[in-house]
Amino acid sequence: MGCAGAAMAMSNEVAQARPAAGAPAAAPQPSPTFAQITDGGCCVQPFFSADSRHVLFLDKPAATAPVGIWSVAVEAPLSPPTLFTERLGPFSRDLSLALDLQNGQTVIERLRDGVRWTINNGGRPVVFSPDATRIVWTVLQESGGFDVRRAQIYVADLDGSDARLVATRFGGGPLGWLPDSRRLLIGGRANRSDPSPTLSVLDVDTGAMRPLVAVERLRGASISPDGRMLVYFVALARDASQNGMYLLDLTPPSPVPQRLSFFGPFRWRDAGRLLYIPLRPGAPGDELWQLDVTTGRAERLIAADAGSPFKIANGDWDVARDGSKLVFLSARDRNLWLATLP
């Protein structure tokens, strides 16, 4: 999501991490437990399998082993990793498909049998819909200012058939599929002369466009698992007072962004709870907080502790689909660790 790197560019006006305004912290819960799952400083970019039973990561575990995506079972920490695929992704949500850009071509591979097919889109990257039946890509104007460059958004079936232009935006593009695999969240100006970009929801079947809010320099958009809520941040806006983190309800009627009182990397735990790590340079370790987006109540799940492995390197962390665990690359020893959440 890139939040950790972008964090250093945020304006000083952003509030320091604390519970959401007006919401008292809940009573302390049992502390998470930690378990090391790899050794030797081996691995980067960890993520969970769709069933939350395995942690996958980029590695080359031996001189004779290929670079690829390797796997360790959650129930068998420190066991020898097994090769999942030599494809490096991106992958479909269910990990059944991989994107491979090679020799100026866009190739999709079905991992279970190695069947591959080429998409006729000029070698551009695609994003799979959540149900892995559709793909979306952008044809970007090659010249012009970034904020006004034309982006043509195309949607096609998984095999590249029925490709069609569904929207044109200036200084924007698709930000992600909603869980129904029918609607896209898109940003940018409808016309080059519009005063500001608009965040909208597009139904790719009907062409219906529902504007949400005008927002400048939106980054890190993340849609909740049920498709109802959106978290994003604004950085380096011309109006510095707009910089910060926001929560937006995507359901009708007209949504109003709610400003959050922290800044830092975040992941959805489930449809109603957001996990985040406040940006606190110089702290002895990282803290993990949980925000209930319905009530606004925030609580700390992991405290900063110099003796804890919970200090994340390179923004490498992920949350299991069932919300029970978190995996991270520890800056202490460069190994992967699991935190079982209360």
C-alpha positions in Angstrom: 0.0 0.0 0.0 3.0 2.2 0.3 1.9 4.1 3.4 5.2 3.7 5.2 7.2 5.3 2.5 4.7 8.1 1.9 4.5 8.8 5.6 7.7 10.8 5.6 6.3 13.2 3.1 3.3 14.1 5.2 2.8 17.7 6.4 3.6 18.5 10.0 0.0 19.4 10.5 -1.1 15.8 10.7 -2.1 14.8 14.2 0.0 12.4 16.2 -1.5 9.0 16.7 -4.0 8.7 19.5 -7.5 7.2 19.9 -10.1 8.6 17.6 -11.4 12.0 18.7 -14.1 11.7 21.3 -13.8 7.9 21.6 -12.3 6.6 24.9 -10.0 3.6 24.6 -11.5 0.3 25.5 -10.3 -1.8 28.5 -7.1 -3.6 27.8 -7.5 -7.0 26.1 -5.2 -10.0 26.5 -1.8 -9.3 24.9 -1.1 -10.8 21.5 1.3 -13.8 21.4 4.3 -13.9 19.0 5.8 -16.8 17.2 8.8 -16.8 14.8 8.0 -18.6 11.6 11.2 -18.3 9.5 14.9 -18.0 10.4 18.1 -16.9 8.7 16.8 -13.4 7.8 15.3 -15.0 4.7 12.1 -13.4 3.6 10.3 -10.3 2.4 6.8 -9.2 1.4 4.8 -11.8 3.4 1.1 -12.3 2.9 -1.6 -14.9 3.9 -3.2 -17.5 1.8 -6.9 -17.1 1.2 -7.7 -19.7 3.9 -5.4 -18.0 6.4 -3.5 -21.3 7.0 -0.3 -20.4 5.2 2.1 -17.5 5.1 3.6 -16.8 1.6 6.7 -14.7 0.9 9.4 -13.9 -1.6 12.5 -15.9 -1.1 15.4 -17.9 -2.5 16.0 -20.4 0.4 19.1 -22.1 -1.1 21.7 -21.4 -3.7 20.1 -24.1 -5.9 16.5 -23.0 -5.2 14.6 -20.7 -7.5 13.5 -17.2 -6.6 9.8 -17.5 -6.1 6.9 -17.3 -3.7 7.5 -19.8 -0.9 5.1 -20.9 1.9 5.1 -22.0 5.5 2.1 -23.4 7.3 0.9 -21.3 10.2 0.6 -24.4 12.4 4.2 -25.4 11.6 6.4 -22.4 12.3 10.1 -22.7 11.4 9.3 -25.7 9.2 11.2 -25.9 5.8 9.4 -23.6 3.3 7.8 -25.1 0.2 7.7 -23.5 -3.2 4.2 -22.1 -4.1 5.1 -20.7 -7.5 8.0 -19.2 -9.4 5.7 -16.5 -10.6 6.1 -13.3 -8.6 2.6 -11.9 -9.1 0.5 -9.9 -8.8 -2.0 -12.6 -8.1 -5.8 -12.8 -8.0 -7.4 -12.6 -4.6 -7.8 -16.4 -4.4 -4.2 -17.0 -5.6 -5.4 -19.0 -8.5 -4.0 -16.6 -11.2 -0.8 -14.7 -11.7 0.1 -11.8 -13.9 3.3 -12.1 -16.0 4.6 -9.1 -18.0 7.2 -10.3 -20.5 8.5 -9.1 -23.8 6.0 -6.3 -24.0 3.1 -8.7 -23.5 0.5 -9.2 -20.7 0.2 -12.9 -19.9 -2.1 -14.5 -17.3 -1.2 -17.9 -15.9 -3.6 -20.3 -14.2 -1.4 -21.7 -11.5 -3.1 -25.1 -10.9 -2.2 -26.3 -14.4 0.1 -23.7 -15.9 -2.2 -22.7 -18.7 -1.3 -19.3 -20.0 -3.0 -16.8 -22.3 -2.1 -13.3 -23.6 -4.2 -10.2 -23.2 -4.3 -7.9 -26.2 -3.8 -4.6 -24.2 -0.3 -3.4 -25.3 1.6 -5.1 -22.5 -0.1 -3.1 -19.7 -0.6 -4.5 -16.2 -4.1 -5.6 -15.2 -5.9 -5.9 -11.9 -8.1 -9.0 -11.3 -11.6 -8.6 -10.0 -12.2 -10.2 -6.6 -14.0 -13.1 -8.1 -11.3 -13.5 -10.8 -13.7 -13.2 -13.7 -12.7 -9.8 -15.0 -9.6 -7.6 -15.4 -9.1 -3.8 -15.6 -6.3 -1.8 -17.0 -5.5 1.8 -17.9 -4.2 3.4 -21.1 -2.3 6.4 -19.9 -1.5 9.4 -22.1 2.2 9.4 -22.6 2.9 13.2 -22.2 1.5 16.1 -20.2 1.3 17.0 -16.5 0.6 14.2 -14.1 -2.5 15.9 -12.7 -4.2 16.3 -16.1 -2.9 13.4 -18.1 -5.7 11.4 -19.8 -6.4 7.9 -18.4 -8.7 5.6 -20.4 -10.0 2.7 -18.2 -10.8 -0.6 -19.9 -12.5 -3.7 -18.5 -12.5 -7.1 -20.1 -13.4 -10.7 -19.2 -10.6 -12.8 -17.7 -9.5 -14.1 -21.1 -9.4 -10.6 -22.6 -12.6 -10.9 -24.5 -15.4 -8.2 -24.4 -12.8 -5.5 -23.8 -14.4 -2.1 -23.6 -13.7 1.5 -22.5 -15.7 2.1 -19.4 -14.5 5.6 -18.3 -12.0 8.3 -19.1 -10.4 10.4 -16.3 -7.8 13.1 -16.2 -5.1 12.8 -13.6 -6.6 9.7 -12.1 -7.7 6.1 -12.8 -9.0 3.0 -11.1 -8.3 2.7 -7.4 -9.7 -0.8 -6.8 -12.6 -3.2 -7.3 -15.5 -3.3 -4.9 -16.2 -6.9 -3.6 -19.1 -7.4 -6.0 -16.7 -7.4 -8.9 -19.1 -5.2 -10.8 -18.2 -1.7 -9.4 -14.9 0.1 -9.6 -13.6 2.9 -7.4 -12.1 5.5 -9.6 -10.5 8.9 -9.1 -9.6 11.9 -11.2 -11.2 14.7 -13.2 -14.1 14.0 -15.6 -12.9 16.9 -17.7 -9.4 18.3 -17.9 -10.7 21.7 -16.9 -12.5 20.6 -13.7 -11.1 22.4 -10.6 -10.5 19.3 -8.6 -10.4 15.5 -8.8 -13.5 13.5 -7.8 -13.7 10.1 -6.2 -16.5 8.1 -7.8 -18.0 4.6 -8.0 -18.5 3.2 -11.5 -20.8 0.3 -12.3 -19.0 -1.3 -15.3 -22.1 -3.2 -16.4 -24.5 -0.2 -16.7 -22.0 2.7 -17.0 -23.7 4.4 -14.0 -21.2 6.8 -12.2 -21.9 7.9 -8.7 -19.7 10.8 -7.5 -18.6 10.6 -3.9 -16.4 13.5 -2.8 -13.9 15.9 -4.3 -10.5 15.1 -3.0 -7.0 16.2 -4.0 -4.0 13.9 -4.1 -5.7 10.9 -2.6 -3.3 8.0 -1.8 -3.4 4.5 -0.3 -7.1 3.8 -0.9 -8.2 0.6 0.8 -11.8 -0.7 0.6 -13.3 -2.7 3.5 -14.0 -6.4 2.9 -17.8 -5.7 2.7 -17.3 -2.8 0.3 -19.0 -0.3 2.6 -16.0 1.7 3.9 -12.9 3.3 2.4 -9.8 4.5 4.2 -7.3 6.8 2.4 -4.9 9.5 3.1 -4.1 12.9 1.5 -0.5 14.0 1.3 1.2 17.2 -0.1 -2.1 18.8 -0.9 -2.0 22.5 -2.0 -4.1 23.2 1.0 -2.0 21.7 3.7 -5.0 21.6 6.1 -6.4 18.8 3.9 -3.4 16.5 4.6 -4.3 13.5 6.8 -6.1 10.2 7.1 -9.8 9.8 6.3 -12.6 7.3 6.6 -15.4 7.4 4.1 -18.7 5.5 4.0 -19.3 4.5 0.4 -23.0 3.8 0.8 -25.7 6.3 -0.3 -26.7 9.1 0.3 -23.9 11.6 -0.1 -20.9 10.5 2.0 -18.9 12.9 4.2 -15.3 12.0 4.9 -14.4 11.5 8.6 -10.9 12.7 9.5 -9.0 10.3 11.6 -6.5 11.3 14.3 -3.6 9.1 13.3 -1.2 8.6 10.5 0.6 5.4 9.5 0.2 2.1 7.7 -3.1 0.4 8.0 -4.9 -2.9 7.1 -8.5 -4.0 7.4 -9.0 -6.8 10.0 -12.6 -7.3 9.0 -15.5 -5.2 7.7 -15.8 -3.2 11.0 -12.2 -3.0 12.3 -9.2 -1.3 11.0 -5.7 -2.1 12.3 -3.1 0.7 12.1 0.5 1.4 13.2 1.0 5.0 14.2 4.0 6.7 12.7 6.3 7.5 15.6 9.9 7.9 14.5 12.4 7.1 17.2 10.1 4.9 19.3 11.6 1.7 20.8 9.2 -0.4 18.8 5.9 -0.2 16.9 2.4 0.0 18.3 -0.6 -1.7 16.9 -4.0 -0.1 17.3 -7.5 -1.1 16.3 -10.2 1.2 15.3 -13.9 0.2 15.3 -15.1 2.2 12.3 -18.8 1.9 13.5 -18.3 3.4 17.0 -15.1 5.3 16.5 -13.5 3.5 19.5 -9.8 2.9 19.3 -7.7 0.5 21.4 -4.1 -0.4 21.6 -3.4 -4.1 20.9 0.4 -4.1 21.0 2.5 -1.6 23.0 5.9 -0.3 21.8 8.5 -2.4 23.6 12.3 -2.5 22.9 12.2 -6.3 23.9 9.4 -7.2 21.5 9.9 -8.5 17.9 7.2 -6.1 16.8 9.2 -3.5 14.9 8.2 -3.8 11.3 10.8 -3.5 8.5 10.0 -2.0 5.1 6.3 -1.8 5.8 6.1 -5.7 5.3 3.1 -6.9 7.1 -0.3 -8.5 6.4 -3.5 -9.6 8.2 -5.1 -13.0 7.8 -8.4 -13.1 6.0 -10.1 -14.4 9.2 -8.6 -11.6 11.2 -7.0 -13.8 13.8 -3.3 -13.2 13.0 -0.8 -10.7 11.7 2.5 -11.6 9.9 5.4 -9.1 9.8 9.0 -8.8 8.9 10.8 -7.9 12.1 13.4 -5.2 11.9 15.0 -6.9 15.0 16.2 -10.0 13.2 14.9 -9.8 9.6 12.7 -12.9 10.2 9.0 -13.4 9.7 6.9 -13.4 12.9 3.2 -14.1 13.6 1.2 -12.2 16.1 -2.0 -13.9 17.2 -4.5 -11.2 17.9 -6.9 -11.1 20.8 
